[in-house]
Amino acid sequence: MSAPLNEPDYGQPLTPRSPYCALRAAVARRSASRTTWALIALPLAAAVLVACGNDDANSDGGTCLAALPDDCTPLVDPSSFHQIYNGIIDQSCGGSGMGTTCHGEKGLQGKLRLTSEDAAYAALLGKDGTRARVIPNNPECSILMQRIASTDPSFRMPLNGDALSDSRRCAIQLWIKEGGAP
């Protein structure tokens, strides 16, 4: 550690090589680099916060649902994705069933294709390169639950159709809560 620098002797002219000038130059460089860093870091931090949201936000930027009821009665128990796909998604979301075509061969709303069990699983969990609609162990913050539990007909899935029954929503909720296994 070097000895502290004293104030310059004002009787002597300051030169660029004097310790006081060197210290002032170092402080100025450090301040400039801090300012530059702040100009880069602040917008970057804001972008990250907006993109990531907070602990109560989903990837759409919305907030998580209030606690979902644990005492619901699922359509199938224990819920497996195979049962959920065949009994709910395939029939209601655009698979090969008689449901809507929003996510089937004739529709690709939200860049979500649910035409086969494997494709649906990969898409819902974001394993196909798209955004995840299911957060394993967290149905309250999963976009899928928010869409199927919504009371707003312009947001609720299936869109322009009847809401899923309580037992179907419960099966999906419990599947997500139990980890979203295939």
C-alpha positions as CSV (number, residue, x, y, z in Angstrom):
1,M,0.0,0.0,0.0
2,S,1.5,3.4,-0.9
3,A,1.6,6.4,1.3
4,P,-1.4,8.8,1.1
5,L,-0.9,11.7,-1.2
6,N,-1.0,15.1,0.4
7,E,-2.4,18.2,-1.2
8,P,0.0,19.7,-3.7
9,D,2.3,22.5,-2.7
10,Y,0.6,25.4,-4.4
11,G,4.0,27.1,-4.7
12,Q,5.1,24.5,-7.1
13,P,3.6,24.2,-10.6
14,L,1.6,21.0,-11.2
15,T,2.9,18.8,-14.0
16,P,1.2,15.9,-15.6
17,R,3.7,13.6,-13.7
18,S,3.1,15.1,-10.3
19,P,1.4,12.6,-7.8
20,Y,-1.6,14.9,-7.3
21,C,-2.3,15.2,-11.1
22,A,-1.9,11.4,-11.5
23,L,-4.4,10.9,-8.7
24,R,-6.9,13.4,-10.2
25,A,-6.5,11.8,-13.6
26,A,-7.1,8.3,-12.1
27,V,-10.2,9.6,-10.3
28,A,-11.5,11.2,-13.5
29,R,-10.9,8.0,-15.5
30,R,-12.7,5.9,-12.8
31,S,-15.6,8.4,-12.8
32,A,-15.8,8.2,-16.5
33,S,-15.8,4.4,-16.5
34,R,-18.4,4.4,-13.8
35,T,-20.6,6.8,-15.8
36,T,-20.1,4.7,-19.0
37,W,-20.9,1.5,-17.0
38,A,-24.0,3.1,-15.6
39,L,-25.1,4.2,-19.0
40,I,-24.8,0.6,-20.2
41,A,-25.9,-1.2,-17.0
42,L,-29.1,0.7,-16.2
43,P,-30.9,0.1,-19.5
44,L,-29.7,-3.5,-19.5
45,A,-30.9,-4.0,-16.0
46,A,-34.3,-2.5,-16.9
47,A,-34.6,-4.8,-19.9
48,V,-33.8,-7.8,-17.8
49,L,-36.3,-6.8,-15.2
50,V,-39.0,-6.3,-17.8
51,A,-38.1,-9.6,-19.5
52,C,-37.9,-11.6,-16.4
53,G,-40.6,-9.9,-14.4
54,N,-40.8,-10.6,-10.7
55,D,-41.4,-13.7,-8.7
56,D,-45.1,-13.2,-9.2
57,A,-44.9,-12.7,-12.9
58,N,-45.2,-15.2,-15.7
59,S,-43.4,-15.0,-19.0
60,D,-46.3,-13.0,-20.5
61,G,-45.5,-10.3,-18.0
62,G,-48.7,-10.9,-16.1
63,T,-49.0,-11.8,-12.5
64,C,-49.5,-15.3,-11.1
65,L,-53.0,-16.6,-10.1
66,A,-54.1,-16.5,-6.5
67,A,-53.7,-19.9,-4.9
68,L,-55.5,-22.6,-6.7
69,P,-57.7,-25.0,-4.7
70,D,-55.9,-28.1,-3.7
71,D,-59.2,-29.9,-2.9
72,C,-60.4,-30.2,-6.5
73,T,-61.4,-33.5,-8.1
74,P,-59.4,-34.2,-11.2
75,L,-60.8,-35.9,-14.3
76,V,-58.1,-38.5,-13.9
77,D,-56.0,-39.3,-10.8
78,P,-53.1,-39.4,-10.8
79,S,-52.8,-37.1,-13.7
80,S,-50.3,-38.0,-16.4
81,F,-49.6,-36.1,-19.6
82,H,-50.8,-39.0,-21.7
83,Q,-54.2,-38.9,-20.0
84,I,-54.3,-35.1,-20.2
85,Y,-53.5,-35.1,-23.8
86,N,-55.9,-37.8,-24.8
87,G,-58.8,-36.7,-22.6
88,I,-58.4,-32.9,-22.8
89,I,-55.9,-31.3,-25.2
90,D,-56.7,-33.6,-28.1
91,Q,-60.4,-33.0,-27.8
92,S,-60.4,-29.3,-26.9
93,C,-57.3,-27.6,-28.3
94,G,-56.8,-28.7,-31.8
95,G,-55.3,-32.1,-31.8
96,S,-56.9,-34.8,-33.9
97,G,-60.1,-34.7,-31.8
98,M,-63.3,-32.9,-32.5
99,G,-62.2,-29.7,-30.7
100,T,-61.2,-26.4,-32.1
101,T,-58.4,-26.0,-34.7
102,C,-56.6,-23.2,-32.9
103,H,-53.5,-25.3,-32.3
104,G,-54.1,-28.1,-34.8
105,E,-53.2,-28.6,-38.5
106,K,-55.4,-25.7,-39.6
107,G,-54.3,-23.3,-36.9
108,L,-51.2,-22.3,-35.1
109,Q,-52.3,-19.6,-32.7
110,G,-49.5,-18.4,-30.4
111,K,-47.0,-20.5,-32.4
112,L,-48.3,-23.5,-30.4
113,R,-48.9,-26.8,-32.2
114,L,-50.7,-29.5,-30.2
115,T,-51.2,-32.1,-33.0
116,S,-49.5,-35.0,-31.3
117,E,-48.8,-35.9,-27.7
118,D,-45.0,-35.5,-28.1
119,A,-45.3,-32.2,-29.9
120,A,-47.8,-30.9,-27.3
121,Y,-45.6,-31.9,-24.4
122,A,-42.5,-30.3,-26.0
123,A,-44.4,-27.1,-26.8
124,L,-46.1,-26.7,-23.4
125,L,-42.8,-27.1,-21.5
126,G,-40.8,-24.9,-24.0
127,K,-38.6,-27.9,-25.1
128,D,-39.2,-27.1,-28.8
129,G,-37.5,-23.7,-28.7
130,T,-40.8,-21.7,-28.0
131,R,-41.6,-20.1,-24.7
132,A,-42.8,-22.5,-21.9
133,R,-46.5,-22.4,-21.1
134,V,-46.1,-24.7,-18.1
135,I,-43.8,-24.1,-15.2
136,P,-43.4,-27.5,-13.5
137,N,-44.5,-27.4,-9.8
138,N,-46.0,-24.0,-10.2
139,P,-49.5,-24.0,-11.8
140,E,-50.3,-20.5,-10.4
141,C,-47.6,-19.0,-12.6
142,S,-48.0,-21.3,-15.6
143,I,-49.5,-19.5,-18.6
144,L,-51.6,-22.6,-19.5
145,M,-53.4,-22.5,-16.1
146,Q,-53.9,-18.7,-16.4
147,R,-55.5,-19.2,-19.8
148,I,-57.8,-22.1,-18.9
149,A,-58.8,-20.6,-15.5
150,S,-59.6,-17.1,-16.8
151,T,-63.1,-15.8,-16.6
152,D,-62.4,-13.3,-19.5
153,P,-63.7,-15.0,-22.7
154,S,-61.3,-13.0,-24.8
155,F,-58.3,-14.5,-22.9
156,R,-59.6,-17.9,-21.7
157,M,-58.8,-21.0,-23.5
158,P,-60.3,-22.6,-25.4
159,L,-61.0,-19.4,-27.2
160,N,-64.6,-19.0,-28.4
161,G,-65.6,-22.2,-26.8
162,D,-66.9,-23.5,-23.5
163,A,-64.6,-23.3,-20.6
164,L,-63.0,-26.6,-19.5
165,S,-64.9,-28.3,-16.7
166,D,-63.6,-28.0,-13.2
167,S,-62.4,-31.7,-13.3
168,R,-60.4,-31.1,-16.5
169,R,-58.8,-27.9,-15.1
170,C,-58.0,-29.7,-11.9
171,A,-56.3,-32.6,-13.8
172,I,-54.1,-30.1,-15.6
173,Q,-53.4,-28.2,-12.4
174,L,-52.4,-31.3,-10.5
175,W,-50.2,-32.5,-13.4
176,I,-48.3,-29.2,-13.3
177,K,-48.1,-29.1,-9.5
178,E,-46.7,-32.7,-9.5
179,G,-43.9,-31.6,-11.8
180,G,-45.4,-31.8,-15.3
181,A,-43.9,-35.2,-16.1
182,P,-44.5,-36.8,-19.5
